[in-house]
Amino acid sequence: MSEKETSSIKPYQWIILLIIFLSGFLIRIYDLKDPPLDFHSTRQLRSYLIARAVFFKGNPAYSDQMQKQALALADLEVYEPPILEQLVGFTYKLAGREDFWIARIHMAFYWVLGGLAIFLVGKRFFAFPSILIGLAFYFFLPFSVISSRSFQPDPFMTMWMLWTMYALVRWYENPNWKWTIIAGTLGGAAILVKVVAAAFIMGMIGFTSLARFGFKHIFRTPFPWVMAGIAAAPTLAYYLLFHQQRTGSFLSFWTLAFLSMLTDPGFYADWLAMVKGLMGLNMFLLGVLGIVFARDALKPILAGAWAGYVLYGLFFPYQYITHEYYHVPLIGIVALSIMPLADILIEKLGEQHWFWRAFCAAALLFASFYSLYVARSNLIATDYTNEPASWRKVGEAVPQGHSFIALTPDYGMRLRYYGWRAMAAAWPTTGDQALQTLRGDEKVDFPTYFSEVTAGKDFFLIASLVDFDSQAELKEHLNNNFPLFMEGNGFFVYDLRQDK
């Protein structure tokens, strides 16, 4: 089907598109004001702390002490440039207040922009119904809804990645300096937002360039190399010039230490189990098969994106089987990858009686509504409205001016954000201990470790009772040796300054 045939959108089709895009936006701001603890709260609260610091810094409505405290609480290890947090913090300033749900509106809007890129790519290759199927998957998949409204870089990165795909389509059709610079800039934005996007961006640039020029001629044209250089330069400058040591330690901790997982068949089984839980293996496999039936520019772009997805998983194996948000880019990739198969279905369906065409349309419509219903149910299944007040009380439980160690969920992020308190050290959770075992860290005997991490601390805060109950040695040691300073709803504070 030619571009001319697919580019004409009828008025009623624009209405359908408007409904899909509007529905995709509205479902993401449903239950808007429930605290952001529904999806990887550690990562979200980290971004909220940074955005709050942007809002407080230099704000005459708050005292110097409050401003310094907000900045101190947001002084966290560097993962990526705080671009998203700066945008949200600036919006706080425009609104004149800090409301966490403003970030959710940001994220919903960025996901819609990513959907627009998918539409523009699909419009160049596929029939309108095929585009709708891809967009319905992108917007209404329950995992898509809950993850894309999460305040963290991954959905924002995915938006830039999708726009890079569109620019690469245009570049493949007409490789000139204009689209070389545009594609490189958009890809550079994706990588700068989160460096792991490099796997996807460089994969797409590499595969598309090889498909366009061939292996022999790719070394004779400057376009691919300039594009890759533009995409890589900002992030290389940021990390190598300003955070070189952090980059090395991150790779050492999260990549090199877990390379042994790649030789374990169980890792790949867990990988597929993760994908199955997020979108179902059927859609995943259909997406893989869709590469075969894609044509022109879309085939190498999809092949490069899928190669990037695999490389990403091999580079960060532990996160791939434990952190759902590492798979957020896959949503957009699969949405585009199923369009070639949908096009074949639509073509064959055109040969059928109108009843069967109507039956198929009704089935797809039902699937979309059902996905929306499941997403809505997931959003209202839990209520976190009481959490902020509870954590404020926990923050008040430890006397000001005293150093304390804590066993808390979210690595103390709830305590930082809601309680305005930062612990001096974190006691490892059972999950942390399992991670240390997996990495092969040398085990230290309990008395020695306890003495080392509690040295100079005045109090020991327990704010994760389930984890506390599972660590019998810690529980027994605290109860037998230190008096209980305070007990509240869901927390204990032990006084380390004196023995029983």
Contacts in CASP RR format, 6 or more apart in sequence:
PFRMAT RR
TARGET T0000
AUTHOR 0000-0000-0000
METHOD contacts of the structure
MODEL  1
MSEKETSSIKPYQWIILLIIFLSGFLIRIYDLKDPPLDFHSTRQLRSYLI
ARAVFFKGNPAYSDQMQKQALALADLEVYEPPILEQLVGFTYKLAGREDF
WIARIHMAFYWVLGGLAIFLVGKRFFAFPSILIGLAFYFFLPFSVISSRS
FQPDPFMTMWMLWTMYALVRWYENPNWKWTIIAGTLGGAAILVKVVAAAF
IMGMIGFTSLARFGFKHIFRTPFPWVMAGIAAAPTLAYYLLFHQQRTGSF
LSFWTLAFLSMLTDPGFYADWLAMVKGLMGLNMFLLGVLGIVFARDALKP
ILAGAWAGYVLYGLFFPYQYITHEYYHVPLIGIVALSIMPLADILIEKLG
EQHWFWRAFCAAALLFASFYSLYVARSNLIATDYTNEPASWRKVGEAVPQ
GHSFIALTPDYGMRLRYYGWRAMAAAWPTTGDQALQTLRGDEKVDFPTYF
SEVTAGKDFFLIASLVDFDSQAELKEHLNNNFPLFMEGNGFFVYDLRQDK
1 125 0 8 1.000
1 126 0 8 1.000
1 127 0 8 1.000
1 343 0 8 1.000
3 124 0 8 1.000
3 125 0 8 1.000
6 122 0 8 1.000
6 123 0 8 1.000
6 124 0 8 1.000
6 125 0 8 1.000
6 126 0 8 1.000
6 127 0 8 1.000
6 128 0 8 1.000
7 123 0 8 1.000
7 124 0 8 1.000
9 17 0 8 1.000
9 123 0 8 1.000
9 128 0 8 1.000
13 128 0 8 1.000
16 132 0 8 1.000
17 119 0 8 1.000
17 132 0 8 1.000
17 135 0 8 1.000
20 132 0 8 1.000
20 135 0 8 1.000
20 136 0 8 1.000
20 139 0 8 1.000
21 112 0 8 1.000
21 115 0 8 1.000
21 116 0 8 1.000
21 135 0 8 1.000
21 139 0 8 1.000
23 139 0 8 1.000
23 140 0 8 1.000
23 372 0 8 1.000
24 108 0 8 1.000
24 111 0 8 1.000
24 112 0 8 1.000
24 139 0 8 1.000
24 140 0 8 1.000
24 145 0 8 1.000
25 108 0 8 1.000
25 109 0 8 1.000
25 111 0 8 1.000
25 112 0 8 1.000
27 139 0 8 1.000
27 140 0 8 1.000
27 145 0 8 1.000
27 372 0 8 1.000
27 375 0 8 1.000
27 376 0 8 1.000
28 104 0 8 1.000
28 107 0 8 1.000
28 108 0 8 1.000
28 111 0 8 1.000
28 145 0 8 1.000
28 148 0 8 1.000
28 149 0 8 1.000
29 101 0 8 1.000
29 104 0 8 1.000
29 105 0 8 1.000
29 108 0 8 1.000
29 149 0 8 1.000
30 376 0 8 1.000
30 379 0 8 1.000
31 379 0 8 1.000
31 380 0 8 1.000
32 101 0 8 1.000
32 104 0 8 1.000
32 105 0 8 1.000
33 101 0 8 1.000
34 379 0 8 1.000
34 382 0 8 1.000
34 383 0 8 1.000
34 384 0 8 1.000
34 385 0 8 1.000
35 100 0 8 1.000
35 384 0 8 1.000
35 385 0 8 1.000
35 387 0 8 1.000
35 388 0 8 1.000
36 44 0 8 1.000
36 45 0 8 1.000
36 48 0 8 1.000
36 100 0 8 1.000
36 103 0 8 1.000
36 104 0 8 1.000
36 150 0 8 1.000
36 151 0 8 1.000
37 44 0 8 1.000
37 384 0 8 1.000
37 387 0 8 1.000
37 414 0 8 1.000
38 146 0 8 1.000
38 379 0 8 1.000
38 382 0 8 1.000
38 384 0 8 1.000
39 146 0 8 1.000
39 147 0 8 1.000
39 150 0 8 1.000
39 324 0 8 1.000
39 325 0 8 1.000
40 150 0 8 1.000
40 152 0 8 1.000
40 323 0 8 1.000
40 324 0 8 1.000
40 325 0 8 1.000
41 409 0 8 1.000
41 410 0 8 1.000
41 413 0 8 1.000
41 414 0 8 1.000
42 410 0 8 1.000
42 411 0 8 1.000
42 413 0 8 1.000
43 150 0 8 1.000
43 152 0 8 1.000
43 325 0 8 1.000
44 150 0 8 1.000
44 151 0 8 1.000
44 152 0 8 1.000
45 410 0 8 1.000
45 413 0 8 1.000
45 414 0 8 1.000
45 416 0 8 1.000
45 417 0 8 1.000
46 76 0 8 1.000
46 79 0 8 1.000
46 152 0 8 1.000
46 413 0 8 1.000
47 82 0 8 1.000
47 84 0 8 1.000
47 85 0 8 1.000
47 88 0 8 1.000
47 103 0 8 1.000
47 151 0 8 1.000
47 152 0 8 1.000
47 153 0 8 1.000
48 100 0 8 1.000
48 103 0 8 1.000
48 151 0 8 1.000
48 417 0 8 1.000
49 73 0 8 1.000
49 74 0 8 1.000
49 76 0 8 1.000
49 413 0 8 1.000
49 416 0 8 1.000
49 417 0 8 1.000
50 74 0 8 1.000
50 76 0 8 1.000
50 82 0 8 1.000
50 85 0 8 1.000
51 85 0 8 1.000
51 86 0 8 1.000
51 88 0 8 1.000
51 89 0 8 1.000
51 92 0 8 1.000
51 98 0 8 1.000
51 103 0 8 1.000
51 151 0 8 1.000
52 70 0 8 1.000
52 73 0 8 1.000
52 74 0 8 1.000
52 89 0 8 1.000
52 92 0 8 1.000
52 98 0 8 1.000
52 417 0 8 1.000
53 70 0 8 1.000
53 71 0 8 1.000
53 73 0 8 1.000
53 74 0 8 1.000
54 82 0 8 1.000
54 85 0 8 1.000
54 86 0 8 1.000
54 88 0 8 1.000
54 89 0 8 1.000
54 90 0 8 1.000
54 92 0 8 1.000
54 93 0 8 1.000
55 70 0 8 1.000
55 89 0 8 1.000
55 92 0 8 1.000
55 93 0 8 1.000
55 98 0 8 1.000
56 62 0 8 1.000
56 66 0 8 1.000
56 67 0 8 1.000
56 70 0 8 1.000
56 71 0 8 1.000
57 67 0 8 1.000
57 70 0 8 1.000
57 71 0 8 1.000
58 67 0 8 1.000
59 67 0 8 1.000
59 93 0 8 1.000
62 70 0 8 1.000
69 420 0 8 1.000
72 422 0 8 1.000
73 416 0 8 1.000
73 417 0 8 1.000
73 420 0 8 1.000
73 422 0 8 1.000
77 246 0 8 1.000
78 243 0 8 1.000
78 246 0 8 1.000
79 250 0 8 1.000
80 153 0 8 1.000
80 192 0 8 1.000
80 193 0 8 1.000
80 194 0 8 1.000
80 195 0 8 1.000
81 192 0 8 1.000
81 193 0 8 1.000
81 238 0 8 1.000
83 153 0 8 1.000
83 156 0 8 1.000
83 192 0 8 1.000
83 193 0 8 1.000
84 106 0 8 1.000
84 151 0 8 1.000
84 152 0 8 1.000
84 153 0 8 1.000
84 156 0 8 1.000
84 193 0 8 1.000
87 106 0 8 1.000
88 102 0 8 1.000
88 103 0 8 1.000
88 106 0 8 1.000
88 151 0 8 1.000
89 98 0 8 1.000
91 102 0 8 1.000
91 106 0 8 1.000
92 98 0 8 1.000
92 99 0 8 1.000
92 102 0 8 1.000
95 102 0 8 1.000
100 151 0 8 1.000
103 151 0 8 1.000
104 149 0 8 1.000
104 151 0 8 1.000
106 151 0 8 1.000
107 148 0 8 1.000
107 149 0 8 1.000
107 150 0 8 1.000
107 151 0 8 1.000
107 155 0 8 1.000
107 156 0 8 1.000
108 148 0 8 1.000
108 149 0 8 1.000
110 155 0 8 1.000
110 156 0 8 1.000
110 159 0 8 1.000
111 139 0 8 1.000
111 144 0 8 1.000
111 148 0 8 1.000
111 149 0 8 1.000
111 155 0 8 1.000
111 158 0 8 1.000
111 159 0 8 1.000
113 159 0 8 1.000
113 163 0 8 1.000
114 158 0 8 1.000
114 159 0 8 1.000
114 162 0 8 1.000
114 163 0 8 1.000
115 135 0 8 1.000
115 138 0 8 1.000
115 139 0 8 1.000
115 162 0 8 1.000
117 159 0 8 1.000
117 162 0 8 1.000
117 163 0 8 1.000
117 165 0 8 1.000
117 166 0 8 1.000
118 131 0 8 1.000
118 134 0 8 1.000
118 135 0 8 1.000
118 138 0 8 1.000
118 162 0 8 1.000
118 332 0 8 1.000
118 335 0 8 1.000
118 336 0 8 1.000
119 131 0 8 1.000
119 135 0 8 1.000
120 166 0 8 1.000
121 162 0 8 1.000
121 165 0 8 1.000
121 166 0 8 1.000
121 169 0 8 1.000
121 298 0 8 1.000
121 336 0 8 1.000
122 130 0 8 1.000
122 131 0 8 1.000
122 336 0 8 1.000
122 339 0 8 1.000
123 131 0 8 1.000
124 169 0 8 1.000
125 294 0 8 1.000
125 295 0 8 1.000
125 296 0 8 1.000
125 298 0 8 1.000
125 339 0 8 1.000
125 340 0 8 1.000
125 343 0 8 1.000
126 339 0 8 1.000
126 340 0 8 1.000
126 342 0 8 1.000
126 343 0 8 1.000
127 343 0 8 1.000
127 346 0 8 1.000
127 347 0 8 1.000
129 342 0 8 1.000
129 346 0 8 1.000
130 339 0 8 1.000
130 340 0 8 1.000
130 342 0 8 1.000
130 343 0 8 1.000
130 345 0 8 1.000
130 346 0 8 1.000
131 339 0 8 1.000
133 338 0 8 1.000
133 339 0 8 1.000
133 342 0 8 1.000
133 364 0 8 1.000
134 335 0 8 1.000
134 336 0 8 1.000
134 338 0 8 1.000
134 339 0 8 1.000
134 342 0 8 1.000
135 335 0 8 1.000
136 364 0 8 1.000
136 367 0 8 1.000
136 368 0 8 1.000
136 371 0 8 1.000
137 144 0 8 1.000
137 283 0 8 1.000
137 331 0 8 1.000
137 334 0 8 1.000
137 335 0 8 1.000
137 338 0 8 1.000
138 144 0 8 1.000
138 331 0 8 1.000
138 332 0 8 1.000
138 335 0 8 1.000
139 145 0 8 1.000
140 368 0 8 1.000
140 371 0 8 1.000
140 372 0 8 1.000
140 375 0 8 1.000
141 279 0 8 1.000
141 331 0 8 1.000
141 371 0 8 1.000
141 375 0 8 1.000
142 371 0 8 1.000
142 374 0 8 1.000
142 375 0 8 1.000
142 378 0 8 1.000
143 277 0 8 1.000
143 278 0 8 1.000
143 279 0 8 1.000
143 324 0 8 1.000
143 331 0 8 1.000
144 331 0 8 1.000
145 375 0 8 1.000
145 378 0 8 1.000
145 379 0 8 1.000
146 375 0 8 1.000
146 378 0 8 1.000
146 379 0 8 1.000
147 154 0 8 1.000
147 155 0 8 1.000
147 324 0 8 1.000
147 325 0 8 1.000
147 328 0 8 1.000
147 331 0 8 1.000
148 155 0 8 1.000
148 158 0 8 1.000
148 328 0 8 1.000
148 331 0 8 1.000
149 155 0 8 1.000
150 325 0 8 1.000
152 325 0 8 1.000
153 193 0 8 1.000
153 194 0 8 1.000
154 194 0 8 1.000
154 325 0 8 1.000
154 326 0 8 1.000
154 328 0 8 1.000
154 329 0 8 1.000
155 328 0 8 1.000
156 193 0 8 1.000
156 194 0 8 1.000
157 190 0 8 1.000
157 193 0 8 1.000
157 194 0 8 1.000
157 196 0 8 1.000
157 197 0 8 1.000
157 328 0 8 1.000
157 329 0 8 1.000
158 328 0 8 1.000
158 329 0 8 1.000
158 331 0 8 1.000
158 332 0 8 1.000
160 186 0 8 1.000
160 187 0 8 1.000
160 188 0 8 1.000
160 189 0 8 1.000
160 190 0 8 1.000
160 193 0 8 1.000
160 197 0 8 1.000
161 187 0 8 1.000
161 190 0 8 1.000
161 197 0 8 1.000
161 200 0 8 1.000
161 201 0 8 1.000
161 305 0 8 1.000
161 329 0 8 1.000
162 332 0 8 1.000
163 186 0 8 1.000
164 183 0 8 1.000
164 184 0 8 1.000
164 186 0 8 1.000
164 187 0 8 1.000
164 190 0 8 1.000
164 201 0 8 1.000
164 204 0 8 1.000
165 204 0 8 1.000
165 301 0 8 1.000
165 305 0 8 1.000
165 336 0 8 1.000
167 179 0 8 1.000
167 182 0 8 1.000
167 183 0 8 1.000
167 184 0 8 1.000
167 186 0 8 1.000
168 183 0 8 1.000
168 204 0 8 1.000
168 205 0 8 1.000
168 208 0 8 1.000
168 297 0 8 1.000
168 301 0 8 1.000
169 297 0 8 1.000
169 298 0 8 1.000
169 301 0 8 1.000
170 179 0 8 1.000
170 182 0 8 1.000
170 183 0 8 1.000
171 179 0 8 1.000
171 180 0 8 1.000
171 182 0 8 1.000
171 183 0 8 1.000
171 208 0 8 1.000
171 223 0 8 1.000
171 227 0 8 1.000
172 208 0 8 1.000
172 211 0 8 1.000
172 212 0 8 1.000
172 296 0 8 1.000
172 297 0 8 1.000
172 300 0 8 1.000
172 301 0 8 1.000
173 296 0 8 1.000
173 297 0 8 1.000
175 212 0 8 1.000
175 213 0 8 1.000
175 221 0 8 1.000
175 223 0 8 1.000
176 223 0 8 1.000
177 223 0 8 1.000
180 223 0 8 1.000
180 226 0 8 1.000
180 227 0 8 1.000
180 230 0 8 1.000
181 226 0 8 1.000
181 227 0 8 1.000
181 230 0 8 1.000
183 205 0 8 1.000
183 227 0 8 1.000
183 231 0 8 1.000
184 205 0 8 1.000
184 227 0 8 1.000
184 228 0 8 1.000
184 229 0 8 1.000
184 230 0 8 1.000
184 231 0 8 1.000
185 230 0 8 1.000
185 231 0 8 1.000
187 197 0 8 1.000
187 201 0 8 1.000
187 231 0 8 1.000
188 201 0 8 1.000
188 230 0 8 1.000
188 231 0 8 1.000
188 232 0 8 1.000
188 233 0 8 1.000
188 234 0 8 1.000
188 235 0 8 1.000
190 197 0 8 1.000
190 200 0 8 1.000
190 201 0 8 1.000
191 197 0 8 1.000
191 198 0 8 1.000
191 201 0 8 1.000
191 231 0 8 1.000
191 232 0 8 1.000
191 234 0 8 1.000
191 235 0 8 1.000
192 234 0 8 1.000
192 235 0 8 1.000
192 238 0 8 1.000
195 235 0 8 1.000
195 239 0 8 1.000
196 312 0 8 1.000
196 315 0 8 1.000
196 316 0 8 1.000
196 326 0 8 1.000
197 329 0 8 1.000
198 231 0 8 1.000
198 232 0 8 1.000
198 235 0 8 1.000
199 308 0 8 1.000
199 309 0 8 1.000
199 311 0 8 1.000
199 312 0 8 1.000
199 315 0 8 1.000
200 304 0 8 1.000
200 305 0 8 1.000
200 308 0 8 1.000
200 309 0 8 1.000
200 312 0 8 1.000
200 329 0 8 1.000
201 231 0 8 1.000
202 228 0 8 1.000
202 231 0 8 1.000
202 232 0 8 1.000
202 308 0 8 1.000
203 304 0 8 1.000
203 305 0 8 1.000
203 307 0 8 1.000
203 308 0 8 1.000
203 311 0 8 1.000
204 300 0 8 1.000
204 301 0 8 1.000
204 304 0 8 1.000
204 305 0 8 1.000
205 224 0 8 1.000
205 227 0 8 1.000
205 228 0 8 1.000
205 231 0 8 1.000
206 224 0 8 1.000
206 228 0 8 1.000
206 300 0 8 1.000
206 304 0 8 1.000
207 300 0 8 1.000
207 301 0 8 1.000
207 303 0 8 1.000
207 304 0 8 1.000
207 307 0 8 1.000
208 297 0 8 1.000
208 300 0 8 1.000
208 301 0 8 1.000
208 304 0 8 1.000
209 218 0 8 1.000
209 223 0 8 1.000
209 224 0 8 1.000
209 227 0 8 1.000
210 218 0 8 1.000
210 300 0 8 1.000
211 297 0 8 1.000
211 299 0 8 1.000
211 300 0 8 1.000
212 300 0 8 1.000
213 220 0 8 1.000
213 221 0 8 1.000
213 224 0 8 1.000
218 224 0 8 1.000
239 246 0 8 1.000
239 247 0 8 1.000
240 247 0 8 1.000
253 439 0 8 1.000
254 316 0 8 1.000
254 318 0 8 1.000
254 319 0 8 1.000
255 315 0 8 1.000
255 316 0 8 1.000
257 439 0 8 1.000
257 440 0 8 1.000
258 316 0 8 1.000
258 317 0 8 1.000
258 318 0 8 1.000
258 438 0 8 1.000
258 439 0 8 1.000
259 317 0 8 1.000
261 267 0 8 1.000
261 317 0 8 1.000
261 318 0 8 1.000
261 438 0 8 1.000
262 314 0 8 1.000
262 317 0 8 1.000
267 317 0 8 1.000
267 321 0 8 1.000
270 321 0 8 1.000
271 313 0 8 1.000
271 320 0 8 1.000
271 321 0 8 1.000
272 281 0 8 1.000
273 321 0 8 1.000
274 320 0 8 1.000
274 321 0 8 1.000
274 324 0 8 1.000
274 327 0 8 1.000
275 281 0 8 1.000
275 284 0 8 1.000
275 327 0 8 1.000
275 330 0 8 1.000
276 284 0 8 1.000
278 324 0 8 1.000
278 327 0 8 1.000
278 330 0 8 1.000
279 330 0 8 1.000
279 331 0 8 1.000
279 334 0 8 1.000
283 334 0 8 1.000
283 338 0 8 1.000
284 330 0 8 1.000
284 334 0 8 1.000
286 334 0 8 1.000
286 337 0 8 1.000
286 338 0 8 1.000
286 341 0 8 1.000
287 333 0 8 1.000
287 334 0 8 1.000
287 337 0 8 1.000
287 338 0 8 1.000
287 341 0 8 1.000
288 306 0 8 1.000
288 337 0 8 1.000
289 341 0 8 1.000
290 302 0 8 1.000
290 337 0 8 1.000
290 338 0 8 1.000
290 340 0 8 1.000
290 341 0 8 1.000
291 299 0 8 1.000
291 302 0 8 1.000
291 303 0 8 1.000
291 306 0 8 1.000
291 337 0 8 1.000
292 340 0 8 1.000
293 340 0 8 1.000
293 341 0 8 1.000
293 343 0 8 1.000
293 344 0 8 1.000
294 302 0 8 1.000
294 337 0 8 1.000
294 340 0 8 1.000
295 340 0 8 1.000
298 336 0 8 1.000
298 340 0 8 1.000
302 333 0 8 1.000
302 336 0 8 1.000
302 337 0 8 1.000
305 329 0 8 1.000
305 333 0 8 1.000
306 333 0 8 1.000
306 337 0 8 1.000
309 329 0 8 1.000
309 330 0 8 1.000
309 333 0 8 1.000
312 320 0 8 1.000
312 326 0 8 1.000
312 329 0 8 1.000
313 319 0 8 1.000
313 320 0 8 1.000
313 326 0 8 1.000
316 326 0 8 1.000
318 435 0 8 1.000
318 438 0 8 1.000
319 326 0 8 1.000
320 326 0 8 1.000
320 327 0 8 1.000
345 360 0 8 1.000
349 356 0 8 1.000
349 357 0 8 1.000
349 360 0 8 1.000
350 357 0 8 1.000
387 414 0 8 1.000
387 418 0 8 1.000
388 418 0 8 1.000
390 418 0 8 1.000
390 489 0 8 1.000
390 490 0 8 1.000
391 414 0 8 1.000
391 415 0 8 1.000
391 417 0 8 1.000
391 418 0 8 1.000
391 419 0 8 1.000
392 418 0 8 1.000
392 419 0 8 1.000
392 420 0 8 1.000
393 488 0 8 1.000
393 489 0 8 1.000
394 415 0 8 1.000
394 419 0 8 1.000
394 421 0 8 1.000
394 461 0 8 1.000
394 463 0 8 1.000
394 491 0 8 1.000
395 415 0 8 1.000
395 419 0 8 1.000
395 420 0 8 1.000
395 421 0 8 1.000
396 419 0 8 1.000
397 461 0 8 1.000
397 486 0 8 1.000
397 488 0 8 1.000
397 491 0 8 1.000
397 493 0 8 1.000
398 404 0 8 1.000
398 421 0 8 1.000
398 459 0 8 1.000
398 461 0 8 1.000
398 493 0 8 1.000
399 458 0 8 1.000
399 459 0 8 1.000
402 458 0 8 1.000
402 459 0 8 1.000
403 424 0 8 1.000
403 456 0 8 1.000
403 457 0 8 1.000
403 458 0 8 1.000
403 459 0 8 1.000
404 423 0 8 1.000
404 424 0 8 1.000
404 457 0 8 1.000
404 458 0 8 1.000
404 459 0 8 1.000
404 460 0 8 1.000
404 461 0 8 1.000
404 493 0 8 1.000
405 423 0 8 1.000
405 424 0 8 1.000
405 425 0 8 1.000
405 426 0 8 1.000
405 427 0 8 1.000
405 453 0 8 1.000
405 454 0 8 1.000
405 457 0 8 1.000
405 459 0 8 1.000
405 460 0 8 1.000
405 461 0 8 1.000
405 496 0 8 1.000
406 412 0 8 1.000
406 415 0 8 1.000
406 423 0 8 1.000
406 425 0 8 1.000
406 426 0 8 1.000
406 427 0 8 1.000
406 460 0 8 1.000
406 461 0 8 1.000
406 462 0 8 1.000
406 463 0 8 1.000
407 426 0 8 1.000
407 427 0 8 1.000
407 429 0 8 1.000
407 460 0 8 1.000
407 461 0 8 1.000
407 462 0 8 1.000
407 463 0 8 1.000
407 464 0 8 1.000
407 467 0 8 1.000
407 468 0 8 1.000
407 471 0 8 1.000
407 474 0 8 1.000
408 414 0 8 1.000
408 415 0 8 1.000
408 423 0 8 1.000
408 426 0 8 1.000
408 461 0 8 1.000
408 463 0 8 1.000
408 464 0 8 1.000
409 429 0 8 1.000
409 463 0 8 1.000
409 464 0 8 1.000
409 467 0 8 1.000
411 426 0 8 1.000
412 423 0 8 1.000
412 426 0 8 1.000
412 463 0 8 1.000
415 421 0 8 1.000
415 422 0 8 1.000
415 423 0 8 1.000
415 461 0 8 1.000
415 463 0 8 1.000
416 422 0 8 1.000
423 461 0 8 1.000
424 457 0 8 1.000
425 453 0 8 1.000
425 454 0 8 1.000
425 457 0 8 1.000
427 453 0 8 1.000
427 460 0 8 1.000
427 474 0 8 1.000
428 436 0 8 1.000
429 464 0 8 1.000
429 467 0 8 1.000
430 467 0 8 1.000
430 470 0 8 1.000
430 471 0 8 1.000
436 443 0 8 1.000
437 443 0 8 1.000
444 452 0 8 1.000
446 473 0 8 1.000
446 474 0 8 1.000
446 477 0 8 1.000
450 474 0 8 1.000
450 477 0 8 1.000
454 460 0 8 1.000
454 496 0 8 1.000
457 496 0 8 1.000
458 495 0 8 1.000
458 496 0 8 1.000
458 497 0 8 1.000
459 485 0 8 1.000
459 493 0 8 1.000
459 494 0 8 1.000
459 495 0 8 1.000
459 496 0 8 1.000
459 497 0 8 1.000
460 478 0 8 1.000
460 482 0 8 1.000
460 493 0 8 1.000
460 494 0 8 1.000
460 496 0 8 1.000
461 491 0 8 1.000
461 492 0 8 1.000
461 493 0 8 1.000
462 468 0 8 1.000
462 478 0 8 1.000
462 491 0 8 1.000
462 492 0 8 1.000
462 493 0 8 1.000
462 494 0 8 1.000
463 490 0 8 1.000
463 491 0 8 1.000
465 490 0 8 1.000
465 491 0 8 1.000
468 474 0 8 1.000
468 475 0 8 1.000
468 492 0 8 1.000
469 475 0 8 1.000
478 494 0 8 1.000
480 500 0 8 1.000
481 499 0 8 1.000
481 500 0 8 1.000
482 494 0 8 1.000
482 495 0 8 1.000
482 496 0 8 1.000
482 498 0 8 1.000
482 499 0 8 1.000
482 500 0 8 1.000
483 494 0 8 1.000
483 495 0 8 1.000
483 498 0 8 1.000
483 500 0 8 1.000
484 492 0 8 1.000
484 493 0 8 1.000
484 494 0 8 1.000
484 495 0 8 1.000
485 493 0 8 1.000
485 494 0 8 1.000
485 495 0 8 1.000
486 492 0 8 1.000
486 493 0 8 1.000
487 493 0 8 1.000
END
